[in-house]
Amino acid sequence: MNPPAQTKLPRRTSIAQVILASRERLAALLLDADNPHFQTEVIMLAAQLQSACSRNRNVALAMTLLAQDTQYATRHAVDVAVVVELALRRLGQNESERRSVIAAALTMNIGMQTLHEQLDQQSGPLTAEQRQTMQSHPLVSMDELRGRGVSDTVWLNCVLQHHETPDGRGYPNKLKGDKLRFEARLLGLADRYCALLSKRAWRAAKSVDSALAQSISPLSAGVDDKLDRLFMETLGFYPPGSVVQLYSGEIGVVKRPGEHELVPVVQALFDAHMQPLPAPVERLNGPPDGGILNVFETEFLQVPIVPASIWGDDAYLPEPQPTQEQE
């Protein structure tokens, strides 16, 4: 059995609910090509995500790992927005500056929505036509945003450049070095990282340590040392929501950073034999008992995690209502 779900309703909308509602609202916005208030509504959505990250960054990050059962395209965009918001905040950018980049994260793939839906179900390699769509989507997305009334140059340039890399191997314009916005490079890095955390039709999801290592590898896309360091400091080696095994054998979920980057605070949920503990236990200490021995992809547990049992009201999610077929 799982740890008990929270039954008392929180006093206000939880951060977990805000994240899921943002995904749903974004899906509707991207489909509504005739919305005259598109730019304003995306900015409002970006502001809501910034507020959620301010209230509890740990829950906002955990949702990228523990709430993956919604449509990939908009889930991915919101996840990237959360990571970018936290990184730019750590860098010291003000809220208004960050908001344009968050808006770019939310809309960076607006020019390839159909392809995203195809790839969700496709197990084989990209066709030549799909590859061409992929290569051109930053430019197509920027043009689409302009057509919907977006005039913010930071927003537009970040969308256009989010697949460019400092070594000139990116697309669509093979820009190099200082011709790239730092925020666009951060957006591209968060895009790769969050994509690796998601299960797709053609591959399994990566664990957080593998996704981080692959994202910042010099072989991946020419990421620079400053960006690598910012990204690692923002997420940590074990971000909240990571499924880990402690040296004691217990298995649980990272709750928040600890005093040392390699020893986060873990909510132990299962013993070494994968039997549920009588009650979740917060583990603060390092080796030999509390240190991280293994990191797993989220699906390793094969049971749903109840976020509220780990983070309380901020992670509250209503229990799904049974359908007529289930009743």
Disulfide bonds with the S-S distance in Angstrom:
none
